Amino acid sequence: GPLLPRSGQLGTLENATFDYVVIGGGTAGLTIAARLAKFASVAVIEAGGYYEVDYGNASVVPLLSLTGLDVIDPSTSFPHRPEIDWELVTIPQTNAANRVLHYAQGKTLGGSSAINTMSYIRSTKSAYQRWADLVGDGSYTFSNLLPYFKKSVHLTPPNLAKRNAANATPEYDPDSFGIGSPLEVSWNNWVDPTLTWLAKCLQAVGLTINPKGFSSGELNGGSWLPSTIDPTHATRDSSQTSFLDEAMPGTQIKVYSHSMATKILFDGSKAKGVSVSTNGTLYTLSVNKEVIVSGGVFHSPQILMVSGVGPKAVLQAQNIPVVADLPGVGQNLQDPISINVANFVNTPNAQSIVANLATEPEALRQYREEAAGPYSSAAGYISYERLPTELRATLSNATQAALAAYPSDWPELQYIVGTFLSSNGSSMGAISATITTTFSRGSVTIASASITDAPVINLGWFSNSADGEVLIAGVKRVRQAWSSEPAQSIRLGPEFIPGVDVDTDAKILDFLKNNVNMIWHASSTCAMGKIGDKMAVVDSKAKVFGVQGLRVVDISIFPFSPPGHPQASVFMIAEKIADDIENGR
Ligand SMILES: Cc1cc2nc3c(=O)[nH]c(=O)nc-3n(C[C@H](O)[C@H](O)[C@H](O)COP(=O)(O)OP(=O)(O)OC[C@H]3O[C@@H](n4cnc5c(N)ncnc54)[C@H](O)[C@@H]3O)c2cc1C
């Protein structure tokens, strides 16, 4: 790959003053820092280092983003990789069989954009309209956000010669993209044969290809997805390899890596700096202008709380002096749940090719010499829909009414196709169902006044019974796809997961409670809202209520979990708020 030299510590460990100090060099943090550094002095404090150094190929090679990233194991026996993962573990999920889950979050420059599955999907026009309405600011409609979406990415059209899969030609709306920079968005240079079959199964039950793709404000039908990938080298593009790499030589941006922001410091109610710890050295980075918190969904509320901004009772219980009593900090957590319906199949997949000693050398050659072949492939194919009438009719009246409150272009379910090897080396195909109307709510709070104690996470799974009902319908819908005519050409044996004995709603619900997974899209723990909204944490310019000189810019400020995949909107919001700041808003 084209890796630039990656040094470790880049700032000197002593008190200093900047215009802006950004807490967290993750997806949003490096994006906004790089933009602000064009006209101001900026420091970034990041707990991790360079993932290319700390984690090597597993975080760079696209195929390994699906299969090699052992950090995404949600079980409590997850492999320990403290150099790139926060190793967060939830409290027992009381409505989900008391499960305790590991929730991967990137602890590295690039944050979760360095460990995610790289798919690039925006939300729907009505979802952004709802965002605009909730926060009382018309700049959040899709058409007004589009310039920021365009600015944050550089699109390279698919390389059809390399993809070499006639039935997997991506369709998309080029007008939804522009000539932004520096984050690369493009398509895989190889298509997994099993995924083309699974896409056909979804198409056979009515989820036909959406000619506009999923970046023009529509989420229905199916699409071969673009991802955040450098198409020339077929390597992951993250906020680090794009925004930070561009800013490093071009601006005076200072990065304090392997460094913890331990507390935001206030002068009265004005943020005046950040206390930092690097390998035991404590120092203060002061601001002329603002502190920007970009710690992600779990750590942004934590740093606010340990600094005195949060629910008064929580702060007082930890003897933290109250700077601003904001009851919404850590509340409103929304985490979409997902389940696989999986079967053995007779088709090869990327893993069976690279696991086979006869075919692996050619796969390696293709990747090294042509940036193509199985190693170059990550995100594949996704479909969205509102439930068909006959399945909607199986829901309780309360759940039907709850769904009816959503606008008509808001999908209710997402289906992701996937493929992997079973422990005995056989190919498996999986179609997952994921809810896109998360009714359950969780929370994040603190165990102590110290930033070094992990935040206390309750995902709130199944706290609202509508989520289970909708996901049961999703399982039935995926079973329809697995019963379609194309599926008969590839399926081997009876249903493997959940299994043919899981055949009633009650049994499916029990299976779900014991087996659903996160798709790592948790959001909304410092939710944006209108002035006067008691549970809102930031206003529409991302300014924290009740204090001055402090914004939060990351996925925690989404007012709700938007359908689609979040990183596109995370990059967008960082661009938007950077523009607000540059223009004095
Ligand atoms: C396994 C996985 C797969 C995913 N797949 C996809 C996908 O395919 N498509 C998609 O759109 N989205 C995906 N997502 C979600 C998406 O990546 C995240 O929503 C997004 O990256 C969040 O960005 P953020 O800026 O809010 O937080 P992050 O990118 O996580 O950044 C937070 C940063 O703050 C740092 N930090 C936190 N606290 C401190 C502190 N006290 N001091 C110093 N530094 C601190 C962290 O180390 C981190 O670098 C996935 C996420 C995961 C984890």
The ligand as a MOL file (V3000), in Angstrom:
LIG
                    3D

  0  0  0     0  0            999 V3000
M  V30 BEGIN CTAB
M  V30 COUNTS 53 58 0 0 0
M  V30 BEGIN ATOM
M  V30 1 C -17.1500 -2.4660 13.8780 0
M  V30 2 C -17.8590 -1.2670 13.3010 0
M  V30 3 C -18.4120 -1.3430 12.0150 0
M  V30 4 C -19.0860 -0.2530 11.4700 0
M  V30 5 N -19.4810 -0.2970 10.1620 0
M  V30 6 C -19.9500 0.8410 9.5790 0
M  V30 7 C -20.1760 0.9040 8.1850 0
M  V30 8 O -19.9110 -0.0480 7.4380 0
M  V30 9 N -20.6970 2.0610 7.6640 0
M  V30 10 C -20.9800 3.1430 8.4510 0
M  V30 11 O -21.4670 4.1410 7.9390 0
M  V30 12 N -20.7600 3.1110 9.7730 0
M  V30 13 C -20.2110 2.0040 10.3420 0
M  V30 14 N -19.9290 1.9990 11.6720 0
M  V30 15 C -20.2600 3.1870 12.4680 0
M  V30 16 C -19.3200 4.3650 12.2340 0
M  V30 17 O -18.0130 3.9190 11.9830 0
M  V30 18 C -19.3530 5.2570 13.4690 0
M  V30 19 O -20.6800 5.6310 13.7280 0
M  V30 20 C -18.5290 6.5270 13.2910 0
M  V30 21 O -17.2260 6.2000 12.8890 0
M  V30 22 C -18.5050 7.3090 14.5930 0
M  V30 23 O -17.7120 8.4460 14.4480 0
M  V30 24 P -17.4560 9.4090 15.6920 0
M  V30 25 O -16.6170 10.5230 15.1970 0
M  V30 26 O -18.7320 9.7060 16.3510 0
M  V30 27 O -16.6220 8.5220 16.7400 0
M  V30 28 P -15.2330 7.7540 16.5480 0
M  V30 29 O -14.8490 7.6800 15.1250 0
M  V30 30 O -15.3170 6.4880 17.2940 0
M  V30 31 O -14.1780 8.7210 17.2320 0
M  V30 32 C -14.0510 8.9500 18.6200 0
M  V30 33 C -12.5680 9.1760 18.8990 0
M  V30 34 O -12.4070 9.7790 20.1680 0
M  V30 35 C -11.3010 9.1820 20.8330 0
M  V30 36 N -11.4830 9.4270 22.2740 0
M  V30 37 C -12.5880 9.1350 23.0110 0
M  V30 38 N -12.4190 9.5720 24.2830 0
M  V30 39 C -11.1930 10.1730 24.3380 0
M  V30 40 C -10.4600 10.8320 25.3740 0
M  V30 41 N -10.9520 10.9950 26.6170 0
M  V30 42 N -9.2210 11.3060 25.0850 0
M  V30 43 C -8.7050 11.1690 23.8390 0
M  V30 44 N -9.3690 10.5520 22.8190 0
M  V30 45 C -10.5980 10.0710 23.0730 0
M  V30 46 C -11.3860 7.7350 20.3930 0
M  V30 47 O -10.1860 7.0410 20.5940 0
M  V30 48 C -11.7770 7.8730 18.9300 0
M  V30 49 O -10.6610 7.9810 18.0880 0
M  V30 50 C -19.2490 0.9260 12.2460 0
M  V30 51 C -18.6880 1.0090 13.5210 0
M  V30 52 C -17.9840 -0.0620 14.0430 0
M  V30 53 C -17.3700 0.0820 15.4100 0
M  V30 END ATOM
M  V30 BEGIN BOND
M  V30 1 1 1 2
M  V30 2 1 2 3
M  V30 3 2 2 52
M  V30 4 2 3 4
M  V30 5 1 4 5
M  V30 6 1 4 50
M  V30 7 2 5 6
M  V30 8 1 6 7
M  V30 9 1 6 13
M  V30 10 2 7 8
M  V30 11 1 7 9
M  V30 12 1 9 10
M  V30 13 2 10 11
M  V30 14 1 10 12
M  V30 15 2 12 13
M  V30 16 1 13 14
M  V30 17 1 14 15
M  V30 18 1 14 50
M  V30 19 1 15 16
M  V30 20 1 16 17
M  V30 21 1 16 18
M  V30 22 1 18 19
M  V30 23 1 18 20
M  V30 24 1 20 21
M  V30 25 1 20 22
M  V30 26 1 22 23
M  V30 27 1 23 24
M  V30 28 2 24 25
M  V30 29 1 24 26
M  V30 30 1 24 27
M  V30 31 1 27 28
M  V30 32 2 28 29
M  V30 33 1 28 30
M  V30 34 1 28 31
M  V30 35 1 31 32
M  V30 36 1 32 33
M  V30 37 1 33 34
M  V30 38 1 33 48
M  V30 39 1 34 35
M  V30 40 1 35 36
M  V30 41 1 35 46
M  V30 42 1 36 37
M  V30 43 1 36 45
M  V30 44 2 37 38
M  V30 45 1 38 39
M  V30 46 1 39 40
M  V30 47 2 39 45
M  V30 48 1 40 41
M  V30 49 2 40 42
M  V30 50 1 42 43
M  V30 51 2 43 44
M  V30 52 1 44 45
M  V30 53 1 46 47
M  V30 54 1 46 48
M  V30 55 1 48 49
M  V30 56 2 50 51
M  V30 57 1 51 52
M  V30 58 1 52 53
M  V30 END BOND
M  V30 END CTAB
M  END
